[in-house]
Amino acid sequence: MARAKRTKKLTELLSLYRTMLLVRRAEERLRVLFADGEVPGFIHLSLGQEAVAAGVAAALGPDDTLASTHRGHGHALARGMALDGFFLELMGRAGGICGGRGGSMHVADTSLGMLGANGIVGAGLSLAVGSALAHQVRRGQAIAVAFFGDGAMAEGALHESLNLSSLWRLPLLFVCENNGWGEFTPTERQFVAKLANIAAAFGVPAETVDGRDVEAVSEAAKKLRREILKSGGPRILECTVHRFGGHFEGDPQKYRDPAQLAELERHDPLVHAADKLRGLGAGENELQALAAEVEAEIEAAVTQARATPAAEIDDIAALVYRAAL
């Protein structure tokens, strides 16, 4: 029995680790593509926050929905967005998951319940409230998830969303990726309260976990999802994480202490998970093979995107509605 439990734990952690590795390597590839001018617009990377995306996504059911942020690549990929459509979209190519129109900050796939990334801080919260209301009306066994950063705590959309979801007992899981920064400002210098204070004010149960520990994130998300479906009403999961890069790709980060940046590696969720896997019996060959497999998948998607024509400028007005003159 002990051996069976160990094998199950190893299998589950390997799956979570693979998802984190996919997100990390995809974003590292995007960093190079962006520097080479192959990705239009701005991109905001989630390096260091991969355990939250992987852990929460692993806890969700097939009919659950999620609304993301401007830092949403990890959420999309962890939810199962196809790599080819993902890179086609971010590289502005025809055939992208949103036709090459949305790019990094608006990537979405409603077939997966992925309601989209969002360029406005906190704007995805309201979308998740609407989706949670739809789940409630349909009386299914599904929840909505709203990802947000600690920088959104000062946004009215969060307070309004917490109020309505608590008042109407909506099946909604709020997931805060608390990296300590609201764009370029430490969170404590822009908002006076802690998330736990806000949760208490609206009567929403809240938990905080180490966002570097993918197993802890996954278990907490599973537990809160069960509570939501059983008892109704929203829940908050706050995940403390470390943002490895700047607010946006190319940010020189002059506002951060160099000593703090130098020690970020010890907060790496991938290193943390890999060490756990070795302790459970995973061999170096297995981990290296997994990494090579992920790299090959990403490279194939990038190669396909490069060989695909750019989205047609003549189609820019398609799917845009206007009143007849």
Secondary structure as the mmCIF struct_conf table of DSSP 4:
data_model
#
loop_
_struct_conf.conf_type_id
_struct_conf.id
_struct_conf.beg_label_comp_id
_struct_conf.beg_label_asym_id
_struct_conf.beg_label_seq_id
_struct_conf.end_label_comp_id
_struct_conf.end_label_asym_id
_struct_conf.end_label_seq_id
HELX_RH_AL_P HELX_RH_AL_P1 ALA A 2 ALA A 35
TURN_TY1_P TURN_TY1_P1 ASP A 36 GLY A 37
BEND BEND1 VAL A 39 VAL A 39
BEND BEND2 GLY A 41 GLY A 41
TURN_TY1_P TURN_TY1_P2 LEU A 47 GLY A 48
HELX_RH_AL_P HELX_RH_AL_P2 GLU A 50 ALA A 59
TURN_TY1_P TURN_TY1_P3 PRO A 62 ASP A 63
STRN STRN1 THR A 65 ALA A 67
BEND BEND3 HIS A 70 ARG A 71
HELX_RH_AL_P HELX_RH_AL_P3 HIS A 73 ARG A 79
TURN_TY1_P TURN_TY1_P4 GLY A 80 GLY A 80
HELX_RH_AL_P HELX_RH_AL_P4 LEU A 83 LEU A 90
TURN_TY1_P TURN_TY1_P5 MET A 91 GLY A 92
STRN STRN2 ARG A 93 ARG A 93
TURN_TY1_P TURN_TY1_P6 ALA A 94 GLY A 95
TURN_TY1_P TURN_TY1_P7 ILE A 97 GLY A 100
BEND BEND4 ARG A 101 GLY A 102
HELX_RH_3T_P HELX_RH_3T_P1 SER A 104 HIS A 106
STRN STRN3 ASP A 109 ASP A 109
HELX_RH_3T_P HELX_RH_3T_P2 THR A 110 LEU A 112
TURN_TY1_P TURN_TY1_P8 GLY A 113 GLY A 113
STRN STRN4 MET A 114 MET A 114
BEND BEND5 GLY A 119 ILE A 120
TURN_TY1_P TURN_TY1_P9 VAL A 121 GLY A 122
HELX_RH_AL_P HELX_RH_AL_P5 ALA A 123 ARG A 138
TURN_TY1_P TURN_TY1_P10 ARG A 139 ARG A 139
BEND BEND6 GLN A 141 GLN A 141
STRN STRN5 ALA A 144 GLY A 149
HELX_RH_3T_P HELX_RH_3T_P3 ASP A 150 ALA A 154
BEND BEND7 GLU A 155 GLU A 155
HELX_RH_AL_P HELX_RH_AL_P6 GLY A 156 LEU A 167
TURN_TY1_P TURN_TY1_P11 TRP A 168 ARG A 169
STRN STRN6 LEU A 172 ASN A 178
BEND BEND8 GLY A 180 GLY A 180
STRN STRN7 TRP A 181 GLY A 182
TURN_TY1_P TURN_TY1_P12 GLU A 183 PHE A 184
STRN STRN8 THR A 185 PRO A 186
HELX_RH_3T_P HELX_RH_3T_P4 THR A 187 ARG A 189
TURN_TY1_P TURN_TY1_P13 GLN A 190 GLN A 190
BEND BEND9 VAL A 192 ALA A 193
HELX_RH_AL_P HELX_RH_AL_P7 LEU A 195 ALA A 201
TURN_TY1_P TURN_TY1_P14 PHE A 202 GLY A 203
STRN STRN9 ALA A 206 ASP A 210
TURN_TY1_P TURN_TY1_P15 GLY A 211 ARG A 212
HELX_RH_AL_P HELX_RH_AL_P8 VAL A 214 SER A 231
BEND BEND10 GLY A 233 GLY A 233
STRN STRN10 ARG A 235 THR A 240
BEND BEND11 GLY A 245 GLY A 245
BEND BEND12 HIS A 247 PHE A 248
TURN_TY1_P TURN_TY1_P16 GLU A 249 GLY A 250
TURN_TY1_P TURN_TY1_P17 LYS A 254 TYR A 255
BEND BEND13 ARG A 256 ARG A 256
HELX_RH_AL_P HELX_RH_AL_P9 PRO A 258 ALA A 262
TURN_TY1_P TURN_TY1_P18 GLU A 263 GLU A 263
HELX_RH_3T_P HELX_RH_3T_P5 LEU A 264 HIS A 267
HELX_RH_AL_P HELX_RH_AL_P10 PRO A 269 LEU A 280
TURN_TY1_P TURN_TY1_P19 GLY A 281 GLY A 281
HELX_RH_AL_P HELX_RH_AL_P11 GLU A 284 ARG A 306
TURN_TY1_P TURN_TY1_P20 ALA A 307 ALA A 307
BEND BEND14 THR A 308 THR A 308
HELX_LH_PP_P HELX_LH_PP_P1 PRO A 309 PRO A 309
STRN STRN11 ALA A 310 ALA A 310
HELX_LH_PP_P HELX_LH_PP_P2 ALA A 311 GLU A 312
HELX_RH_3T_P HELX_RH_3T_P6 ILE A 313 ASP A 315
TURN_TY1_P TURN_TY1_P21 ILE A 316 LEU A 319
#
